[in-house]
Amino acid sequence: MSTVVALADAIAASINGQTFAPPVAAERSHLPIFDLGTVGDAIKVSVVPRSLTVANAARTLNYFDVSIDVGVQKRIDPNDPGQIDSLLGLVEQIGDHLRLQRLDTMPEAQWLSTEHEPVLATEHLERLSVFTSVLTLTYRLTR
């Protein structure tokens, strides 16, 4: 299995092994493109491989910096700031969980950074009443 797929699976497993409020179920995907009009009342968490950068660490070792996107989506009332606030809190909980713990199924992966972009995809909210927020997590493996 490729490094990026293994890491995405480990991140999805870590999210699914944690209790969040509200509860979520993460699913790894290679193609997170789907009809936003079909996003329902359930929270959709997609874990998608984003990039891999390999750099020299030593004569016989390389750093593998792997970035994974974690997208959170849910249909909401765009005029209810409480719903948006709650979901932004959930995204922050997921980011904190992944930042503060080793991944059980891939403990050799060391967290490097988290980018939260977009914090809120306003075009999804305005046009489709869908909350969309994306975390990009970067982990380093050495081999």
N, C-alpha and C positions, 0 to 999 in steps of 0.2 A: 504494500500500500504506500502511496506517496506521502511525503511528509506533510504537505498541506491538507490532504484529506484526513490523515490521522489526527492532526491538530484540531481541525474543524469538528471531527467526531468527539474528541476529548472535551472540547468546549461545550458542545451540545449536551454531552453526558453530565458535565459539571453543572450546567444550568438545570437540567432535569433532575439532578440529585439534590437540589436545594429547594427549600420552601420559600417562595416569594409571596408578597401580598400586593396584588392579586396573584393567584397561581398561574403558572405558564408551562407550556410544553414546547421545547425547542426542537427544531427539525433541521438537519443539515441538507443543503441543496446545492447543486451546481448552477442552477438557473433560477434565480429568485424572481424572474419576471413572470407575473401572472396578472390577470385582470383585476385591477384595484377595485373595480366595481363589485367584485365578489367577496371582498373582505367583509367578514361578518362581525357579530358581537363578541366572538371569542378573540382573545389576544393571539396574534400570530407572531412567533419568534422564529426567524430564519437565520441560520448560521451558514455563511458562504465564504469559501476560500477567496482571497483577494489578490495576494501577491507573495512572491518569494524572492529574497535577495540573498545571494551567497557571497561571503567575503572571507578573505584569508584571516585566520586567527593565529596560526603558527605554521611551521613547516609542513606538518602533516594533519593539521586540523582546519576546519572551516566553520564559520558562523553561518547558520541558516536562520535568517530573520523572516518569519512568516507572519503575514497580516491576514486577519480573518474579520469579516464584517458580521455583526450581529444586528439584525433589523427587527424592530418591534413595530407592529401595526395593529390597528383596531378601528372599526367604524365608530365614530362618536358624533355628538352634537357639537359642531364647531363653535357654537355660541355659549358653551358651558365650560368656562375656564377651569372648573373643578376637575372635569374629566381629563383635560390636558395636563393639569398639575399632577394628578394621580399617576398618569402614565409616564410623565417625565421622572417622577419619583421611582417608579418601577425600573426604568432604564438605568437610573443612577444606582439602584440596588444591584442590578445585574453587573454593572461595571465595577462596583465595589467588591462584589463577591469574586469576580474573576481576577481582580487586581491583588487581592489580599491572600489568595490561597493557591497552592500548587494544584495542578490538574491531577486527579486520582489516576486516570488511565494514561497519563503522559507526564509524570513528575519531573522528567528531565527538561521540560520546556520552562524557560524562565521568562516571566512577564517583563516586557520592556516599556510599553507605553499603551495608552488608551486615547483615542481621538473620538470626539463626539460631534460628528458632522454628517448630516445636518442634525442639530438638536431637535428641530421640528421642520419637516418638509411642508412649508406653507402652501405650495401649489396643490399637494394632495389634500390638505385640509380644506382649502377654498373650493376646489372643483369637485371633490368626491366625498367630503366629510370623513376622510381617513387620516388618523394620526399615524405618522411615520417618523421614526427616529432611528439613527444608525450609529452604533459604536464600531470603531475599527480598532481591534486589539492586535498588538504586535508582540510576539514571543520569540525568544532566541533559543535555538538548539545548537549544540556543538558536536561536530563529528568529523 
